[in-house]
Amino acid sequence: MKRNQIIGLVAMVVSLASCAVPPTSESIPAPAPAPAPAEEPSPPIVEKVLNNKVEVNIGGDLVEVPASLSLGVVKVLYATNRNLSSAKSVDRGCESTFGYYREPDDGRLWYGYCDVKIPMNHVVGVLESPAWYKFEFSDDPKKHVTLVGGDVISKSEFDGLLTRGLAKTGTSFLYVHGYNVGFKEAAKRTGQMAYDLKFTGVPMFFSWPSKGEALPYTNDEPTSEFSGGKLYNFLVDYLSRPDVKGLYVIAHSMGSRTVTTALSELYRYNPKLRLKIKEVILAAPDIDAGTFRLLIAPKISNVGVPVTMYVSSRDRALALSKKVHAAPRLGQFNNGSNVYPGIDTIDASGLDAGFVGHSYYGDSCSVITDISDLFDSGRRAVEREGRFFEAKDGSGGRYWRLLPYTKPPIGVAYPSKCVIK
């Protein structure tokens, strides 16, 4: 990579980014029947209650907070092919459990759960985090989305948690992060999205070994490619469970390539399992546009699984990726040229997505609202016209432009604040 490109990557410190390669297959043995439920472990969240105060275990330290703050904890499950960190301790839960490298045993996945605390002043579409300009250098559960518990558990314990979690609706969503994302950041984002979406099923995330830094962009690329096979293994095992009725997949940036690789294999070798996937969302996908059109789209579209793609012309991270790869990226909107049969393309260019403009999938009230409606109703974009966006005709066909939440269509009354019903 040229020096000016590396400097650009460091300066941007983007949230996530990626590129794509043709899918590769990885054979696995036939999935075994789901094991019997195991006893659910007790997460070390609230230690004790005294005078309307509770002690919450955060990173091994007991922090006293008002009793009301012990509410709003979202349990998210995970599978990962990251290496287990030598710094892990029981008390630290999800804080420093996993590192930034592949699990040495390439065939192994780790399983577990994280407890994510959502602050009482939480705003939909915001991942509240410490800000250095406010002299905040660590998570405060009163103000920030915070990890307050969690652990690595056995596969049988993981299946037991799934059994209890799926008993109500049989549904789940799976988040796959992109470049420059650490394990605990992925856990926090999953908890925030589940809370904002008011999701009643099981929230999960698959964490591949991103370095969690801006500079190692080219290191993350082959790792995400390799992890597509691991995600495929997880999906076959998970979707083979009889109590799984529906799965929603949200992939961001480089994670979109990991997901499309896994889905291409799933549809080829286990086509019946695709019927349990209710929606696939590709948010700001940093995939080579030509590779997607010729090699990926034919494998994941028009197979009976709905696909929605959010794109933007104001995504600075993808603009930089385009320069690095000398090729346009799938998530860059260009007058509707990146429109594909069987895929709903949503233009988010008109949204206020910050300077980098790459994480609007979780930071924009408009996108969160649209995803919530999509999950709840299953309606395609053409059926949602006039509520959140308007239809447009581009060079590649029809697409939909997402409207800012504060500027709804004429005649449509929205509340003054972003509220997910």
C-alpha positions in Angstrom: 0.0 0.0 0.0 1.3 3.5 -0.9 2.4 5.8 1.9 -0.3 8.4 1.3 -3.0 5.6 1.4 -1.7 4.4 4.8 -1.7 8.0 6.1 -5.3 8.3 4.9 -6.3 5.2 6.7 -4.8 6.3 10.0 -6.3 9.8 9.7 -9.8 8.5 9.0 -9.8 6.0 11.8 -13.0 4.7 10.2 -15.5 2.5 12.0 -15.4 -0.3 9.5 -14.5 -1.1 5.8 -13.8 -4.0 3.5 -13.4 -5.5 0.0 -14.5 -8.8 -1.6 -13.2 -11.9 -3.3 -15.0 -14.8 -4.9 -16.6 -17.2 -2.4 -14.7 -20.2 -1.3 -16.1 -23.5 0.0 -15.3 -25.3 3.2 -16.7 -28.8 3.7 -18.1 -29.7 7.1 -19.6 -32.9 8.5 -23.4 -33.2 8.7 -24.7 -31.2 11.6 -25.6 -33.1 14.7 -29.0 -32.8 16.4 -29.4 -30.0 18.9 -28.2 -31.2 22.3 -30.4 -31.2 25.4 -30.7 -27.8 27.2 -28.1 -27.1 29.7 -28.4 -25.1 32.9 -28.0 -21.4 32.2 -25.0 -19.8 34.0 -25.6 -16.9 36.3 -23.9 -13.8 34.9 -22.1 -11.7 37.5 -24.0 -8.5 37.0 -25.6 -7.3 40.2 -23.5 -8.2 43.2 -25.7 -6.8 46.0 -28.5 -4.3 46.7 -28.3 -1.8 49.6 -30.3 1.4 50.3 -31.6 1.5 46.7 -28.1 1.1 45.4 -26.5 -1.8 43.6 -23.0 -2.9 43.0 -22.4 -3.8 39.4 -19.4 -5.8 38.3 -17.7 -3.9 35.5 -14.3 -5.1 34.3 -13.6 -6.8 37.6 -14.4 -3.6 39.6 -17.5 -3.2 41.7 -19.2 0.1 40.8 -22.1 1.4 43.0 -25.0 2.8 41.0 -28.7 3.6 41.6 -30.8 0.5 41.5 -32.6 1.8 38.5 -29.4 1.5 36.4 -29.3 -2.2 36.9 -32.2 -2.4 34.4 -31.7 -2.2 30.6 -29.2 -5.0 30.4 -29.3 -6.9 27.1 -27.9 -10.4 26.9 -26.2 -11.1 23.5 -24.8 -14.4 22.4 -21.7 -14.8 20.3 -19.6 -17.2 18.3 -16.0 -16.2 17.3 -12.9 -17.6 15.7 -10.7 -15.1 17.6 -7.9 -16.3 19.8 -8.7 -16.7 23.5 -6.6 -14.0 25.3 -4.2 -15.0 28.0 -5.4 -12.0 29.9 -8.8 -13.4 30.3 -10.1 -13.8 33.9 -13.5 -14.8 35.1 -14.3 -11.4 36.6 -13.6 -9.5 33.4 -16.3 -11.2 31.4 -16.3 -9.8 27.8 -13.8 -7.0 28.5 -10.6 -8.7 27.5 -11.6 -12.2 26.7 -10.5 -12.4 23.1 -7.5 -11.0 21.1 -7.0 -9.9 17.6 -5.7 -13.1 15.9 -7.2 -16.3 14.6 -7.9 -19.1 17.0 -4.8 -21.4 16.6 -7.1 -24.4 16.1 -8.6 -23.3 12.8 -11.5 -25.7 13.2 -12.7 -24.3 16.5 -15.2 -21.6 17.4 -15.6 -20.1 20.9 -19.1 -19.5 22.3 -20.4 -17.3 25.0 -22.6 -14.4 26.0 -22.1 -10.7 27.0 -24.4 -8.5 29.1 -24.7 -5.1 27.6 -25.9 -2.2 29.8 -27.9 0.5 28.0 -27.8 3.9 29.9 -31.1 5.4 31.0 -30.5 8.5 28.9 -29.9 6.4 25.8 -30.9 7.9 22.4 -32.1 5.6 19.6 -29.4 5.4 17.0 -26.5 6.4 19.3 -23.8 4.1 20.7 -23.0 6.2 23.8 -19.2 6.0 24.4 -16.6 7.9 26.4 -15.4 11.1 24.7 -11.9 12.4 25.4 -13.0 16.0 24.9 -15.4 15.5 27.8 -12.5 14.0 29.8 -14.1 10.6 29.7 -11.6 7.8 29.5 -13.6 4.8 30.6 -17.1 3.4 30.4 -19.7 4.8 32.8 -22.9 2.7 33.0 -24.8 5.9 33.8 -23.8 7.5 30.5 -22.4 4.9 28.2 -23.3 1.5 26.6 -21.2 -0.7 28.9 -20.3 -4.4 29.2 -21.3 -5.5 32.7 -20.9 -9.2 32.5 -20.4 -12.3 30.3 -18.3 -15.3 29.9 -17.0 -18.0 27.5 -19.2 -21.1 27.8 -19.3 -24.6 26.4 -21.2 -25.4 23.3 -23.8 -27.3 25.3 -24.3 -24.3 27.6 -24.6 -22.1 24.5 -27.2 -24.4 23.0 -29.1 -24.3 26.4 -29.2 -20.5 26.2 -30.5 -20.7 22.7 -33.2 -23.2 23.7 -34.6 -20.8 26.3 -34.1 -17.7 24.2 -35.9 -19.2 21.1 -38.8 -20.6 23.1 -40.8 -17.3 22.8 -40.6 -16.4 19.1 -38.1 -18.8 17.5 -36.4 -15.7 15.9 -32.9 -14.2 16.2 -30.7 -11.7 14.5 -27.0 -12.1 13.7 -24.7 -9.1 13.5 -21.3 -9.4 11.6 -19.0 -6.5 12.1 -16.5 -5.1 9.6 -12.9 -3.8 9.7 -11.4 -1.9 12.6 -13.7 -3.5 15.2 -12.6 -5.2 18.4 -14.6 -7.9 20.2 -16.1 -5.8 22.9 -17.1 -3.1 20.4 -19.0 -5.7 18.4 -20.8 -6.8 21.6 -21.8 -3.2 22.5 -23.1 -2.5 19.0 -25.2 -5.7 19.0 -26.7 -4.8 22.3 -27.5 -1.3 21.2 -29.2 -2.4 18.0 -31.2 -5.1 19.8 -32.4 -2.5 22.3 -33.2 0.1 19.7 -35.0 -2.4 17.5 -36.9 -3.7 20.5 -36.0 -7.1 19.2 -37.9 -9.8 21.1 -35.8 -12.8 19.7 -32.2 -13.8 20.4 -29.5 -11.1 19.5 -26.2 -12.7 18.4 -23.0 -11.6 16.8 -20.2 -13.4 15.0 -16.8 -11.8 15.6 -14.0 -12.5 13.2 -10.4 -11.5 14.2 -10.2 -7.9 13.0 -7.2 -6.1 14.4 -9.4 -3.4 15.7 -7.2 -0.6 14.4 -7.2 1.6 11.3 -3.7 0.8 9.9 -4.0 -3.0 9.4 -6.6 -2.7 6.7 -4.8 -5.2 4.4 -4.3 -7.6 7.3 -8.0 -7.7 8.0 -9.0 -8.4 4.4 -7.6 -12.0 4.2 -8.8 -12.7 7.8 -12.3 -11.8 6.9 -12.2 -13.9 3.8 -11.0 -16.9 5.8 -13.7 -16.3 8.4 -16.5 -16.7 5.8 -16.0 -20.5 6.1 -16.3 -20.4 9.8 -19.5 -18.4 9.6 -20.8 -21.0 7.2 -20.1 -23.7 9.8 -21.9 -21.8 12.4 -24.9 -21.1 10.2 -25.4 -24.7 9.2 -25.3 -25.8 12.8 -27.6 -23.1 14.0 -30.2 -23.2 11.2 -30.4 -27.0 11.6 -32.0 -26.6 15.0 -35.7 -27.4 14.8 -36.6 -24.5 17.2 -35.1 -21.9 14.9 -38.0 -20.3 12.9 -36.4 -17.2 11.5 -32.9 -15.5 11.3 -32.2 -11.9 10.3 -28.6 -11.1 9.3 -27.0 -7.7 9.5 -23.6 -7.4 7.9 -21.5 -4.2 7.9 -18.7 -3.2 5.5 -16.0 -5.9 5.4 -18.4 -8.2 7.3 -20.6 -8.1 4.2 -18.0 -10.1 2.3 -17.7 -12.6 5.2 -21.5 -13.0 5.1 -21.9 -13.3 1.3 -19.2 -15.9 1.3 -21.0 -18.0 3.9 -24.4 -17.6 2.3 -23.1 -18.6 -1.1 -21.9 -21.8 0.4 -25.1 -22.3 2.4 -27.3 -21.9 -0.6 -25.1 -24.3 -2.6 -24.7 -27.1 -0.1 -27.6 -26.7 2.2 -30.3 -25.0 0.2 -33.2 -26.1 2.4 -31.8 -24.1 5.4 -32.1 -20.9 3.4 -35.8 -20.9 4.1 -35.2 -20.0 7.7 -33.3 -16.8 6.8 -35.9 -14.0 6.7 -33.7 -11.1 5.7 -30.1 -10.3 4.8 -29.0 -6.7 5.3 -25.8 -5.5 3.7 -24.9 -2.1 5.2 -22.3 0.0 3.5 -20.7 -3.1 1.9 -17.0 -2.6 1.0 -17.1 -5.2 -1.7 -15.7 -4.8 -5.2 -18.7 -3.8 -7.2 -17.7 -5.8 -10.3 -17.0 -8.9 -8.2 -20.4 -8.7 -6.6 -22.2 -8.2 -9.9 -20.5 -11.2 -11.6 -19.8 -13.7 -8.9 -21.8 -12.9 -5.7 -25.2 -11.4 -6.7 -26.2 -14.4 -8.9 -25.6 -16.7 -5.8 -27.5 -14.7 -3.1 -30.3 -13.0 -5.0 -33.4 -14.6 -6.4 -33.1 -17.7 -4.2 -36.1 -16.9 -2.0 -34.2 -14.9 0.6 -34.9 -11.2 0.7 -31.8 -9.0 0.5 -31.7 -5.3 1.4 -28.6 -3.1 0.7 -28.0 0.3 2.3 -25.6 2.6 0.3 -24.4 6.2 0.3 -22.6 8.6 -1.9 -21.2 10.4 1.2 -19.4 7.4 2.7 -15.8 8.7 3.1 -14.5 5.3 4.2 -15.6 3.6 1.0 -14.3 6.5 -1.0 -10.9 5.8 0.5 -11.3 2.1 -0.1 -12.0 2.8 -3.7 -8.7 4.7 -4.0 -6.8 1.9 -2.3 -8.3 -0.8 -4.6 -8.6 1.3 -7.7 -12.1 0.0 -8.1 -15.6 1.2 -7.1 -17.1 -0.3 -3.9 -20.6 -1.8 -3.7 -21.7 0.5 -0.9 -21.0 3.7 -2.9 -24.2 5.1 -4.4 -23.7 6.3 -7.9 -27.0 7.4 -9.5 -28.5 4.0 -9.0 -25.9 2.1 -11.0 -25.5 -0.4 -8.1 -29.0 -1.8 -8.4 -29.4 -5.6 -8.9 -32.4 -7.8 -9.6 -33.7 -9.4 -6.4 -32.0 -6.9 -4.1 -33.6 -3.8 -2.6 -31.2 -0.9 -2.8 -31.7 1.9 -0.3 -29.9 5.2 -0.8 -28.9 6.7 2.6 -27.0 9.6 1.1 -29.4 12.2 2.5 -28.9 11.3 6.1 -26.6 13.0 8.6 -24.1 10.3 9.2 -21.2 12.2 10.7 -17.9 13.1 9.1 -16.9 9.6 8.0 -20.5 8.6 7.1 -19.9 4.9 7.3 -21.8 3.7 10.4 -25.2 5.0 9.6 -26.7 1.5 9.8 -26.6 1.8 13.6 -26.2 5.5 14.1 -29.1 6.8 12.1 -32.6 6.9 13.4 -34.0 6.7 9.9 -32.1 3.4 9.2 -32.9 1.9 12.6 -36.6 2.7 12.1 -36.6 1.2 8.6 -34.9 -2.0 9.8 -37.4 -2.3 12.6 -40.2 -2.0 10.2 -38.6 -4.5 7.9 -38.1 -7.0 10.7 -41.6 -6.6 12.0 -43.5 -6.6 8.8 -41.3 -8.3 6.2 -42.6 -5.8 3.6 -40.3 -5.1 0.7 -39.2 -1.6 -0.2 -42.0 -1.1 -2.8 -44.5 -1.7 0.0 -42.9 0.8 2.4 -42.9 3.7 -0.1 -44.2 7.0 1.4 -43.4 6.0 5.0 -39.6 6.2 5.2 -38.4 6.7 1.7 -39.4 7.4 -1.9 -38.9 5.5 -5.1 -36.4 6.6 -7.7 -35.3 5.3 -11.1 -31.6 5.2 -11.7 -29.3 4.0 -14.4 -29.4 0.4 -13.1 -33.1 0.3 -12.3 -35.4 1.3 -9.4 -34.0 2.1 -6.0 -35.3 3.9 -2.9 -34.1 7.0 -1.2 -34.2 7.0 2.6 -35.6 10.3 4.0 -34.2 12.0 7.1 -36.4 11.2 10.1 -36.9 14.9 10.8 -38.3 15.5 7.3 -41.0 12.9 6.7 -43.1 12.8 3.5 -45.9 15.4 3.2 -49.0 14.1 4.9 -47.2 11.6 7.1 -47.1 12.5 10.8 -44.1 11.4 12.8 -43.3 12.0 16.4 -40.8 14.7 17.2 -38.3 12.2 18.6 -37.0 9.0 17.1 -39.3 6.4 18.7 -39.4 2.7 17.6 -42.9 1.5 18.0 
